[in-house]
Amino acid sequence: MRIVIARCTVHYVGRLTAHLPEATRAIMVKSDGSVLIHSDGGSYKPLNWMSPPCSTRIAESTEDDTVEVWTVENKAGEQLLISVHEVVHDSEHDLGVDPGLVKDGVEAHLQKLLALHVAVLGEGWSLVRREYPTAIGPVDLLCRDQDGRSVAVEIKRRGEIDGVEQLSRYLDLLNRDPLLAPVQGVLAAQEIKPQARVLAEDRGIRCVVLDYEALKGSDDPGLRLF
Protein backbone atom coordinates (compact mmCIF):
# COMPACT_ATOMS: atom_id res chain seq x y z
CA MET A 1 0.00 0.00 0.00
CA ARG A 2 1.22 3.48 -0.88
CA ILE A 3 0.28 6.32 1.46
CA VAL A 4 0.78 9.90 0.31
CA ILE A 5 0.02 12.93 2.48
CA ALA A 6 -0.25 15.84 0.08
CA ARG A 7 -1.75 19.24 -0.55
CA CYS A 8 -3.98 18.49 -3.51
CA THR A 9 -7.10 19.24 -5.51
CA VAL A 10 -9.33 16.48 -6.81
CA HIS A 11 -11.77 16.36 -9.74
CA TYR A 12 -14.07 13.45 -10.49
CA VAL A 13 -15.37 13.16 -14.04
CA GLY A 14 -17.91 10.46 -14.86
CA ARG A 15 -21.67 10.02 -14.51
CA LEU A 16 -21.49 13.24 -12.52
CA THR A 17 -18.77 15.73 -11.68
CA ALA A 18 -17.37 16.51 -8.24
CA HIS A 19 -14.60 18.75 -6.99
CA LEU A 20 -12.47 18.87 -3.85
CA PRO A 21 -10.71 22.24 -3.47
CA GLU A 22 -7.06 22.45 -2.49
CA ALA A 23 -6.32 21.02 0.96
CA THR A 24 -4.00 18.58 2.67
CA ARG A 25 -5.32 15.04 2.44
CA ALA A 26 -4.25 11.40 2.61
CA ILE A 27 -4.10 9.51 -0.69
CA MET A 28 -4.15 5.71 -0.37
CA VAL A 29 -3.21 3.48 -3.28
CA LYS A 30 -3.93 -0.18 -2.57
CA SER A 31 -2.32 -3.19 -4.20
CA ASP A 32 -5.56 -3.95 -6.08
CA GLY A 33 -5.21 -0.57 -7.84
CA SER A 34 -7.95 1.25 -5.96
CA VAL A 35 -7.30 4.86 -4.95
CA LEU A 36 -8.95 6.56 -1.95
CA ILE A 37 -8.84 10.19 -0.83
CA HIS A 38 -9.23 10.76 2.92
CA SER A 39 -9.50 13.86 5.09
CA ASP A 40 -8.68 14.10 8.79
CA GLY A 41 -12.27 14.18 9.99
CA GLY A 42 -15.94 14.01 9.23
CA SER A 43 -16.22 10.30 8.54
CA TYR A 44 -14.37 7.02 8.19
CA LYS A 45 -15.42 6.99 4.53
CA PRO A 46 -13.14 8.45 1.85
CA LEU A 47 -14.06 11.82 0.35
CA ASN A 48 -13.68 10.30 -3.09
CA TRP A 49 -12.33 7.08 -4.52
CA MET A 50 -11.94 4.87 -7.58
CA SER A 51 -12.66 1.18 -7.23
CA PRO A 52 -10.75 -1.52 -9.10
CA PRO A 53 -10.18 -2.45 -11.82
CA CYS A 54 -8.60 0.87 -12.65
CA SER A 55 -5.30 2.28 -13.84
CA THR A 56 -3.23 5.22 -12.63
CA ARG A 57 -1.04 7.49 -14.77
CA ILE A 58 1.17 10.14 -13.18
CA ALA A 59 2.52 13.11 -15.14
CA GLU A 60 3.53 16.72 -14.61
CA SER A 61 0.91 19.36 -15.34
CA THR A 62 1.23 21.07 -18.73
CA GLU A 63 0.33 24.36 -17.05
CA ASP A 64 2.59 24.15 -14.01
CA ASP A 65 5.54 21.78 -13.90
CA THR A 66 5.53 21.92 -10.08
CA VAL A 67 2.16 20.17 -10.03
CA GLU A 68 1.92 16.40 -10.47
CA VAL A 69 -1.34 15.11 -11.93
CA TRP A 70 -2.61 11.61 -11.20
CA THR A 71 -5.17 10.31 -13.66
CA VAL A 72 -7.03 7.33 -12.21
CA GLU A 73 -9.40 5.74 -14.73
CA ASN A 74 -11.73 2.77 -14.50
CA LYS A 75 -12.94 0.50 -17.30
CA ALA A 76 -16.05 2.67 -17.77
CA GLY A 77 -13.88 5.67 -18.61
CA GLU A 78 -14.63 7.54 -15.39
CA GLN A 79 -11.67 9.52 -14.09
CA LEU A 80 -10.34 10.74 -10.77
CA LEU A 81 -7.93 13.61 -11.45
CA ILE A 82 -5.65 14.37 -8.49
CA SER A 83 -3.45 17.46 -8.74
CA VAL A 84 -0.65 17.14 -6.20
CA HIS A 85 0.74 20.58 -5.27
CA GLU A 86 2.98 19.53 -2.38
CA VAL A 87 3.98 16.16 -0.95
CA VAL A 88 4.29 16.05 2.84
CA HIS A 89 4.84 12.30 3.16
CA ASP A 90 5.16 9.41 0.73
CA SER A 91 5.70 5.80 1.82
CA GLU A 92 4.97 2.26 0.68
CA HIS A 93 4.16 -0.68 2.93
CA ASP A 94 3.72 -4.40 2.31
CA LEU A 95 0.82 -5.37 4.57
CA GLY A 96 0.84 -9.03 3.58
CA VAL A 97 -2.25 -11.25 3.50
CA ASP A 98 -5.00 -10.09 5.81
CA PRO A 99 -6.82 -12.88 7.72
CA GLY A 100 -10.07 -10.91 7.63
CA LEU A 101 -12.37 -9.64 10.35
CA VAL A 102 -13.06 -12.02 13.23
CA LYS A 103 -16.30 -11.00 14.92
CA ASP A 104 -16.81 -11.57 18.61
CA GLY A 105 -20.28 -12.73 19.55
CA VAL A 106 -21.18 -14.47 16.30
CA GLU A 107 -23.63 -17.36 16.41
CA ALA A 108 -20.88 -20.03 16.53
CA HIS A 109 -19.44 -18.43 19.68
CA LEU A 110 -22.87 -18.14 21.26
CA GLN A 111 -23.57 -21.79 20.48
CA LYS A 112 -20.36 -22.98 22.13
CA LEU A 113 -20.95 -20.90 25.24
CA LEU A 114 -24.58 -21.88 25.56
CA ALA A 115 -23.64 -25.55 25.15
CA LEU A 116 -21.39 -25.13 28.18
CA HIS A 117 -24.04 -23.34 30.20
CA VAL A 118 -27.43 -24.72 29.17
CA ALA A 119 -28.58 -24.07 32.74
CA VAL A 120 -29.20 -20.45 31.72
CA LEU A 121 -32.15 -21.83 29.71
CA GLY A 122 -33.60 -23.61 32.71
CA GLU A 123 -32.57 -25.24 35.97
CA GLY A 124 -31.72 -28.92 35.57
CA TRP A 125 -31.31 -28.71 31.79
CA SER A 126 -28.72 -30.90 30.05
CA LEU A 127 -27.17 -30.92 26.60
CA VAL A 128 -27.88 -33.87 24.29
CA ARG A 129 -25.88 -32.66 21.30
CA ARG A 130 -24.71 -29.61 19.43
CA GLU A 131 -25.55 -29.41 15.70
CA TYR A 132 -28.19 -32.15 15.98
CA PRO A 133 -28.75 -33.36 12.38
CA THR A 134 -32.08 -33.22 10.55
CA ALA A 135 -32.98 -33.67 6.91
CA ILE A 136 -33.10 -29.89 6.42
CA GLY A 137 -30.04 -28.93 8.42
CA PRO A 138 -28.63 -29.13 11.95
CA VAL A 139 -30.42 -27.83 15.02
CA ASP A 140 -28.03 -25.66 17.03
CA LEU A 141 -28.64 -27.45 20.34
CA LEU A 142 -30.78 -30.39 21.34
CA CYS A 143 -31.34 -30.38 25.09
CA ARG A 144 -33.36 -32.08 27.83
CA ASP A 145 -35.25 -30.00 30.35
CA GLN A 146 -35.55 -30.80 34.06
CA ASP A 147 -38.34 -33.28 33.28
CA GLY A 148 -36.37 -35.06 30.56
CA ARG A 149 -38.35 -33.57 27.66
CA SER A 150 -36.61 -32.76 24.39
CA VAL A 151 -36.00 -29.10 23.53
CA ALA A 152 -34.62 -27.76 20.23
CA VAL A 153 -32.72 -24.49 20.63
CA GLU A 154 -32.11 -22.15 17.70
CA ILE A 155 -29.40 -19.54 18.40
CA LYS A 156 -29.17 -16.18 16.65
CA ARG A 157 -27.38 -12.91 17.28
CA ARG A 158 -30.61 -11.16 16.35
CA GLY A 159 -33.85 -13.09 16.59
CA GLU A 160 -36.10 -12.26 13.64
CA ILE A 161 -39.06 -13.86 11.90
CA ASP A 162 -36.75 -15.96 9.68
CA GLY A 163 -35.29 -17.58 12.80
CA VAL A 164 -38.75 -18.46 14.08
CA GLU A 165 -39.67 -20.00 10.74
CA GLN A 166 -36.42 -21.98 10.67
CA LEU A 167 -37.00 -23.36 14.17
CA SER A 168 -40.62 -24.17 13.30
CA ARG A 169 -39.45 -26.35 10.41
CA TYR A 170 -36.99 -28.17 12.68
CA LEU A 171 -39.72 -28.79 15.27
CA ASP A 172 -42.06 -30.20 12.63
CA LEU A 173 -39.45 -32.80 11.67
CA LEU A 174 -38.24 -33.61 15.17
CA ASN A 175 -41.76 -34.18 16.44
CA ARG A 176 -42.15 -36.98 13.88
CA ASP A 177 -39.48 -38.95 15.74
CA PRO A 178 -41.20 -41.02 18.45
CA LEU A 179 -37.95 -41.19 20.42
CA LEU A 180 -37.84 -37.40 20.75
CA ALA A 181 -41.46 -36.24 20.65
CA PRO A 182 -42.84 -34.09 22.06
CA VAL A 183 -40.11 -31.53 21.25
CA GLN A 184 -40.41 -27.97 22.50
CA GLY A 185 -38.63 -24.99 20.92
CA VAL A 186 -36.50 -22.15 22.26
CA LEU A 187 -35.31 -19.16 20.23
CA ALA A 188 -32.21 -17.80 21.99
CA ALA A 189 -30.66 -14.53 20.81
CA GLN A 190 -28.88 -11.41 22.03
CA GLU A 191 -31.80 -9.39 20.70
CA ILE A 192 -35.27 -10.54 19.67
CA LYS A 193 -37.42 -8.38 17.43
CA PRO A 194 -40.98 -7.74 18.69
CA GLN A 195 -42.59 -9.28 15.59
CA ALA A 196 -40.45 -12.41 15.98
CA ARG A 197 -41.42 -12.71 19.65
CA VAL A 198 -45.13 -12.47 18.82
CA LEU A 199 -44.86 -15.15 16.13
CA ALA A 200 -42.73 -17.43 18.32
CA GLU A 201 -45.08 -17.24 21.29
CA ASP A 202 -48.06 -17.85 19.00
CA ARG A 203 -46.38 -21.11 17.95
CA GLY A 204 -45.50 -22.16 21.47
CA ILE A 205 -41.81 -21.29 21.10
CA ARG A 206 -40.13 -19.71 24.12
CA CYS A 207 -37.87 -16.71 23.58
CA VAL A 208 -34.71 -16.23 25.64
CA VAL A 209 -32.50 -13.13 25.46
CA LEU A 210 -28.82 -14.04 25.93
CA ASP A 211 -26.27 -11.94 27.81
CA TYR A 212 -23.13 -12.66 25.81
CA GLU A 213 -20.79 -10.94 28.25
CA ALA A 214 -22.22 -12.94 31.16
CA LEU A 215 -21.83 -16.17 29.19
CA LYS A 216 -18.19 -15.34 28.48
CA GLY A 217 -17.56 -14.55 32.11
CA SER A 218 -18.88 -17.92 33.22
CA ASP A 219 -16.90 -19.88 30.64
CA ASP A 220 -14.92 -22.65 32.33
CA PRO A 221 -12.57 -24.52 29.92
CA GLY A 222 -12.49 -27.46 32.32
CA LEU A 223 -16.17 -28.10 31.68
CA ARG A 224 -15.97 -28.19 27.88
CA LEU A 225 -17.88 -31.04 26.20
CA PHE A 226 -16.27 -30.63 22.76
C-alpha positions in Angstrom: 0.0 0.0 0.0 1.2 3.5 -0.9 0.3 6.3 1.5 0.8 9.9 0.3 0.0 12.9 2.5 -0.2 15.8 0.1 -1.7 19.2 -0.6 -4.0 18.5 -3.5 -7.1 19.2 -5.5 -9.3 16.5 -6.8 -11.8 16.4 -9.7 -14.1 13.5 -10.5 -15.4 13.2 -14.0 -17.9 10.5 -14.9 -21.7 10.0 -14.5 -21.5 13.2 -12.5 -18.8 15.7 -11.7 -17.4 16.5 -8.2 -14.6 18.7 -7.0 -12.5 18.9 -3.9 -10.7 22.2 -3.5 -7.1 22.4 -2.5 -6.3 21.0 1.0 -4.0 18.6 2.7 -5.3 15.0 2.4 -4.3 11.4 2.6 -4.1 9.5 -0.7 -4.1 5.7 -0.4 -3.2 3.5 -3.3 -3.9 -0.2 -2.6 -2.3 -3.2 -4.2 -5.6 -4.0 -6.1 -5.2 -0.6 -7.8 -8.0 1.3 -6.0 -7.3 4.9 -5.0 -8.9 6.6 -2.0 -8.8 10.2 -0.8 -9.2 10.8 2.9 -9.5 13.9 5.1 -8.7 14.1 8.8 -12.3 14.2 10.0 -15.9 14.0 9.2 -16.2 10.3 8.5 -14.4 7.0 8.2 -15.4 7.0 4.5 -13.1 8.5 1.9 -14.1 11.8 0.4 -13.7 10.3 -3.1 -12.3 7.1 -4.5 -11.9 4.9 -7.6 -12.7 1.2 -7.2 -10.7 -1.5 -9.1 -10.2 -2.5 -11.8 -8.6 0.9 -12.6 -5.3 2.3 -13.8 -3.2 5.2 -12.6 -1.0 7.5 -14.8 1.2 10.1 -13.2 2.5 13.1 -15.1 3.5 16.7 -14.6 0.9 19.4 -15.3 1.2 21.1 -18.7 0.3 24.4 -17.1 2.6 24.2 -14.0 5.5 21.8 -13.9 5.5 21.9 -10.1 2.2 20.2 -10.0 1.9 16.4 -10.5 -1.3 15.1 -11.9 -2.6 11.6 -11.2 -5.2 10.3 -13.7 -7.0 7.3 -12.2 -9.4 5.7 -14.7 -11.7 2.8 -14.5 -12.9 0.5 -17.3 -16.1 2.7 -17.8 -13.9 5.7 -18.6 -14.6 7.5 -15.4 -11.7 9.5 -14.1 -10.3 10.7 -10.8 -7.9 13.6 -11.4 -5.7 14.4 -8.5 -3.4 17.5 -8.7 -0.6 17.1 -6.2 0.7 20.6 -5.3 3.0 19.5 -2.4 4.0 16.2 -0.9 4.3 16.1 2.8 4.8 12.3 3.2 5.2 9.4 0.7 5.7 5.8 1.8 5.0 2.3 0.7 4.2 -0.7 2.9 3.7 -4.4 2.3 0.8 -5.4 4.6 0.8 -9.0 3.6 -2.2 -11.2 3.5 -5.0 -10.1 5.8 -6.8 -12.9 7.7 -10.1 -10.9 7.6 -12.4 -9.6 10.3 -13.1 -12.0 13.2 -16.3 -11.0 14.9 -16.8 -11.6 18.6 -20.3 -12.7 19.6 -21.2 -14.5 16.3 -23.6 -17.4 16.4 -20.9 -20.0 16.5 -19.4 -18.4 19.7 -22.9 -18.1 21.3 -23.6 -21.8 20.5 -20.4 -23.0 22.1 -20.9 -20.9 25.2 -24.6 -21.9 25.6 -23.6 -25.5 25.2 -21.4 -25.1 28.2 -24.0 -23.3 30.2 -27.4 -24.7 29.2 -28.6 -24.1 32.7 -29.2 -20.5 31.7 -32.1 -21.8 29.7 -33.6 -23.6 32.7 -32.6 -25.2 36.0 -31.7 -28.9 35.6 -31.3 -28.7 31.8 -28.7 -30.9 30.1 -27.2 -30.9 26.6 -27.9 -33.9 24.3 -25.9 -32.7 21.3 -24.7 -29.6 19.4 -25.6 -29.4 15.7 -28.2 -32.1 16.0 -28.8 -33.4 12.4 -32.1 -33.2 10.6 -33.0 -33.7 6.9 -33.1 -29.9 6.4 -30.0 -28.9 8.4 -28.6 -29.1 11.9 -30.4 -27.8 15.0 -28.0 -25.7 17.0 -28.6 -27.4 20.3 -30.8 -30.4 21.3 -31.3 -30.4 25.1 -33.4 -32.1 27.8 -35.2 -30.0 30.3 -35.5 -30.8 34.1 -38.3 -33.3 33.3 -36.4 -35.1 30.6 -38.4 -33.6 27.7 -36.6 -32.8 24.4 -36.0 -29.1 23.5 -34.6 -27.8 20.2 -32.7 -24.5 20.6 -32.1 -22.2 17.7 -29.4 -19.5 18.4 -29.2 -16.2 16.7 -27.4 -12.9 17.3 -30.6 -11.2 16.3 -33.9 -13.1 16.6 -36.1 -12.3 13.6 -39.1 -13.9 11.9 -36.8 -16.0 9.7 -35.3 -17.6 12.8 -38.8 -18.5 14.1 -39.7 -20.0 10.7 -36.4 -22.0 10.7 -37.0 -23.4 14.2 -40.6 -24.2 13.3 -39.4 -26.4 10.4 -37.0 -28.2 12.7 -39.7 -28.8 15.3 -42.1 -30.2 12.6 -39.4 -32.8 11.7 -38.2 -33.6 15.2 -41.8 -34.2 16.4 -42.2 -37.0 13.9 -39.5 -39.0 15.7 -41.2 -41.0 18.5 -37.9 -41.2 20.4 -37.8 -37.4 20.8 -41.5 -36.2 20.7 -42.8 -34.1 22.1 -40.1 -31.5 21.3 -40.4 -28.0 22.5 -38.6 -25.0 20.9 -36.5 -22.2 22.3 -35.3 -19.2 20.2 -32.2 -17.8 22.0 -30.7 -14.5 20.8 -28.9 -11.4 22.0 -31.8 -9.4 20.7 -35.3 -10.5 19.7 -37.4 -8.4 17.4 -41.0 -7.7 18.7 -42.6 -9.3 15.6 -40.5 -12.4 16.0 -41.4 -12.7 19.6 -45.1 -12.5 18.8 -44.9 -15.2 16.1 -42.7 -17.4 18.3 -45.1 -17.2 21.3 -48.1 -17.9 19.0 -46.4 -21.1 18.0 -45.5 -22.2 21.5 -41.8 -21.3 21.1 -40.1 -19.7 24.1 -37.9 -16.7 23.6 -34.7 -16.2 25.6 -32.5 -13.1 25.5 -28.8 -14.0 25.9 -26.3 -11.9 27.8 -23.1 -12.7 25.8 -20.8 -10.9 28.2 -22.2 -12.9 31.2 -21.8 -16.2 29.2 -18.2 -15.3 28.5 -17.6 -14.6 32.1 -18.9 -17.9 33.2 -16.9 -19.9 30.6 -14.9 -22.6 32.3 -12.6 -24.5 29.9 -12.5 -27.5 32.3 -16.2 -28.1 31.7 -16.0 -28.2 27.9 -17.9 -31.0 26.2 -16.3 -30.6 22.8 
